[in-house]
């Protein structure tokens, strides 16, 4: 898929999101962030937090400049069970809001930040000059959109800071945050460079879902894990 197709995806999704009555548009020229308060309901938030904390592993990175596990990203991660009814329902709501094919979405990922933990400034799109692009291209191509939701907000620090755009988003429990990783011309948008500010006190839990330009074809090891799941069909 080329840059024209990526640009068309961005325009189509932006138009659908912006038309939704509960969406607030936030940001600056060149980067618009879409916010939906109370998207994740209180009972869903508590359920997801328990699910995430029950299966945490050290978060990893994909870039060539750092090892997979490093001080660049110090949070913990949990890949959510795609067959879980609550996860499925939330995935479906996000896809419907965005008007994007649900099959283009990667597995929903839960992330937990304890005090002092962070994810330093990064972009969610794939760097096509780096080694991971060869695999990513086969698995569905670029990450064209990011959907992230905060599950709690009783912490100090923990903001999502868009470094180049010059603004931050304060966690609000239940709020969904959406942004396009591509410019409207279909090229990677470097204004999406963002950082998970260290949690100074308390803890932060979020879910994140990345949408590819094509159907996401998961890696072989993820397929085998899914087959072994107790709730797999």
ChimeraX attribute file (.defattr): number of C-alpha atoms within 10 A of each C-alpha:
attribute: neighborCount
match mode: 1-to-1
recipient: residues
	/A:1	11
	/A:2	9
	/A:3	15
	/A:4	13
	/A:5	13
	/A:6	25
	/A:7	18
	/A:8	14
	/A:9	21
	/A:10	22
	/A:11	16
	/A:12	14
	/A:13	17
	/A:14	20
	/A:15	13
	/A:16	14
	/A:17	21
	/A:18	16
	/A:19	11
	/A:20	12
	/A:21	8
	/A:22	14
	/A:23	18
	/A:24	15
	/A:25	15
	/A:26	13
	/A:27	15
	/A:28	12
	/A:29	7
	/A:30	12
	/A:31	20
	/A:32	17
	/A:33	17
	/A:34	20
	/A:35	23
	/A:36	19
	/A:37	17
	/A:38	15
	/A:39	20
	/A:40	20
	/A:41	15
	/A:42	14
	/A:43	8
	/A:44	16
	/A:45	22
	/A:46	14
	/A:47	14
	/A:48	21
	/A:49	19
	/A:50	11
	/A:51	18
	/A:52	24
	/A:53	16
	/A:54	10
	/A:55	13
	/A:56	16
	/A:57	15
	/A:58	15
	/A:59	18
	/A:60	18
	/A:61	15
	/A:62	15
	/A:63	15
	/A:64	12
	/A:65	8
	/A:66	13
	/A:67	12
	/A:68	15
	/A:69	13
	/A:70	12
	/A:71	14
	/A:72	18
	/A:73	21
	/A:74	20
	/A:75	24
	/A:76	21
	/A:77	22
	/A:78	20
	/A:79	19
	/A:80	18
	/A:81	20
	/A:82	18
	/A:83	15
	/A:84	12
	/A:85	11
	/A:86	15
	/A:87	19
	/A:88	14
	/A:89	12
	/A:90	16
	/A:91	18
	/A:92	14
	/A:93	15
	/A:94	18
	/A:95	17
	/A:96	14
	/A:97	15
	/A:98	21
	/A:99	16
	/A:100	19
	/A:101	15
	/A:102	18
	/A:103	15
	/A:104	21
	/A:105	25
	/A:106	21
	/A:107	20
	/A:108	20
	/A:109	17
	/A:110	25
	/A:111	22
	/A:112	24
	/A:113	22
	/A:114	19
	/A:115	17
	/A:116	16
	/A:117	22
	/A:118	21
	/A:119	20
	/A:120	17
	/A:121	18
	/A:122	18
	/A:123	17
	/A:124	20
	/A:125	24
	/A:126	20
	/A:127	16
	/A:128	14
	/A:129	9
	/A:130	12
	/A:131	13
	/A:132	14
	/A:133	17
	/A:134	12
	/A:135	11
	/A:136	20
	/A:137	18
	/A:138	15
	/A:139	18
	/A:140	21
	/A:141	23
	/A:142	26
	/A:143	25
	/A:144	27
	/A:145	23
	/A:146	18
	/A:147	22
	/A:148	20
	/A:149	26
	/A:150	24
	/A:151	27
	/A:152	19
	/A:153	19
	/A:154	14
	/A:155	16
	/A:156	17
	/A:157	20
	/A:158	29
	/A:159	20
	/A:160	18
	/A:161	20
	/A:162	22
	/A:163	16
	/A:164	12
	/A:165	18
	/A:166	11
	/A:167	14
	/A:168	16
	/A:169	16
	/A:170	13
	/A:171	24
	/A:172	16
	/A:173	22
	/A:174	21
	/A:175	21
	/A:176	24
	/A:177	23
	/A:178	24
	/A:179	19
	/A:180	28
	/A:181	28
	/A:182	25
	/A:183	20
	/A:184	20
	/A:185	15
	/A:186	20
	/A:187	16
	/A:188	23
	/A:189	19
	/A:190	20
	/A:191	20
	/A:192	26
	/A:193	18
	/A:194	22
	/A:195	20
	/A:196	23
	/A:197	20
	/A:198	23
	/A:199	19
	/A:200	14
	/A:201	14
	/A:202	15
	/A:203	20
	/A:204	28
	/A:205	25
	/A:206	24
	/A:207	23
	/A:208	19
	/A:209	20
	/A:210	21
	/A:211	27
	/A:212	27
	/A:213	22
	/A:214	20
	/A:215	17
	/A:216	23
	/A:217	19
	/A:218	15
	/A:219	12
	/A:220	9
	/A:221	8
	/A:222	13
	/A:223	11
	/A:224	10
	/A:225	10
	/A:226	16
	/A:227	11
	/A:228	10
	/A:229	12
	/A:230	9
	/A:231	12
	/A:232	12
	/A:233	7
